[in-house]
Amino acid sequence: MAREKPQQQRKRPGGPAGQIKRRNCFFCKDKIEEIDYKNVNQLRRYISEKGKIRSRRITGACRRHQVQVAQAVKRAREMALLPYVAEGVEERGGGGRRDRGERGDRGDRDR
């Protein structure tokens, strides 16, 4: 004699609490048709501090302009107007063994 429990709608953790504010595309607002790879100052907004191209979800660009941004960033990197990676980022976070000097430190070994 199994009892059936009434189905309850569970809220997912981290779900939207209210209305989601939709970002508008900067290029659509200013009626920009083509994105120029030589306009580096504009493209820097769409690149993270590590040098990665930010996603549409973060930038708020529409699909068409996000594809153009990605293409322009890749062209600007090829022409050496933008870096492929950020400068001076050598330290890795994470706190693994190598950070504490255990077993990973091979400075005393001669090859």
SEMARTOR-57626 format. One record per residue (C-alpha): residue number from 1; x, y, z; residue in one letter. Coordinates in nm, 3 decimals, padded with zeros to 5 digits. Layout:
REM residues N
  nr      px      py      pz rest
 NUM       X       Y       Z    A
...
REM end
This chain:
REM residues 111
  nr      px      py      pz rest
   1  00.000  00.000  00.000    M
   2  00.222  00.273 -00.127    A
   3  00.105  00.625 -00.081    R
   4  00.155  00.870 -00.358    E
   5  00.292  01.205 -00.254    K
   6  00.156  01.512 -00.426    P
   7  00.402  01.654 -00.680    Q
   8  00.559  01.978 -00.566    Q
   9  00.732  02.219 -00.797    Q
  10  01.086  02.261 -00.674    R
  11  01.274  02.578 -00.746    K
  12  01.616  02.533 -00.892    R
  13  01.894  02.694 -00.692    P
  14  02.034  03.001 -00.860    G
  15  01.731  03.042 -01.083    G
  16  01.590  03.380 -01.170    P
  17  01.415  03.537 -00.876    A
  18  01.236  03.795 -01.083    G
  19  01.232  03.935 -01.432    Q
  20  01.555  03.901 -01.629    I
  21  01.683  04.227 -01.770    K
  22  01.774  04.177 -02.134    R
  23  02.083  04.363 -02.255    R
  24  02.056  04.546 -02.582    N
  25  02.314  04.509 -02.853    C
  26  02.545  04.810 -02.861    F
  27  02.595  04.782 -03.236    F
  28  02.224  04.755 -03.315    C
  29  02.154  05.057 -03.097    K
  30  02.410  05.268 -03.283    D
  31  02.309  05.116 -03.619    K
  32  02.660  04.985 -03.693    I
  33  02.652  04.740 -03.984    E
  34  03.013  04.619 -03.995    E
  35  03.262  04.589 -03.711    I
  36  03.611  04.704 -03.805    D
  37  03.907  04.501 -03.678    Y
  38  04.122  04.819 -03.672    K
  39  03.904  04.977 -03.403    N
  40  04.096  04.819 -03.116    V
  41  03.947  05.034 -02.839    N
  42  03.599  04.910 -02.924    Q
  43  03.711  04.547 -02.946    L
  44  03.884  04.554 -02.605    R
  45  03.540  04.566 -02.442    R
  46  03.467  04.220 -02.579    Y
  47  03.787  04.057 -02.453    I
  48  03.846  03.934 -02.098    S
  49  04.151  04.022 -01.891    E
  50  04.310  03.692 -01.989    K
  51  04.254  03.763 -02.357    G
  52  03.952  03.541 -02.421    K
  53  03.657  03.657 -02.630    I
  54  03.359  03.714 -02.401    R
  55  03.034  03.533 -02.473    S
  56  02.708  03.683 -02.596    R
  57  02.552  03.626 -02.258    R
  58  02.808  03.857 -02.099    I
  59  02.851  04.117 -02.374    T
  60  02.482  04.149 -02.462    G
  61  02.554  04.156 -02.835    A
  62  02.310  04.000 -03.078    C
  63  02.412  03.686 -03.263    R
  64  02.506  03.862 -03.586    R
  65  02.724  04.121 -03.418    H
  66  02.884  03.869 -03.180    Q
  67  03.001  03.667 -03.480    V
  68  03.141  03.987 -03.633    Q
  69  03.313  04.077 -03.304    V
  70  03.476  03.735 -03.284    A
  71  03.594  03.759 -03.645    Q
  72  03.727  04.113 -03.591    A
  73  03.913  04.010 -03.275    V
  74  04.073  03.717 -03.457    K
  75  04.179  03.943 -03.744    R
  76  04.315  04.205 -03.503    A
  77  04.517  03.934 -03.326    R
  78  04.654  03.814 -03.658    E
  79  04.762  04.170 -03.745    M
  80  04.919  04.206 -03.397    A
  81  04.678  04.482 -03.295    L
  82  04.547  04.272 -03.005    L
  83  04.736  04.015 -02.797    P
  84  04.644  03.648 -02.801    Y
  85  04.698  03.626 -02.424    V
  86  04.728  03.881 -02.146    A
  87  05.070  04.014 -02.058    E
  88  05.237  03.912 -01.732    G
  89  04.999  03.631 -01.640    V
  90  05.242  03.361 -01.534    E
  91  05.112  03.258 -01.194    E
  92  04.849  02.990 -01.184    R
  93  04.596  02.977 -00.909    G
  94  04.460  02.657 -00.765    G
  95  04.689  02.591 -00.471    G
  96  04.823  02.259 -00.595    G
  97  05.132  02.083 -00.469    R
  98  05.365  02.274 -00.696    R
  99  05.273  02.603 -00.529    D
 100  05.392  02.475 -00.189    R
 101  05.719  02.335 -00.320    G
 102  05.642  01.970 -00.248    E
 103  05.760  01.707 -00.497    R
 104  05.720  01.946 -00.786    G
 105  06.028  02.154 -00.709    D
 106  06.312  02.012 -00.916    R
 107  06.553  02.299 -00.877    G
 108  06.816  02.075 -00.709    D
 109  06.820  01.817 -00.989    R
 110  07.100  01.819 -01.246    D
 111  07.026  01.701 -01.595    R
REM end
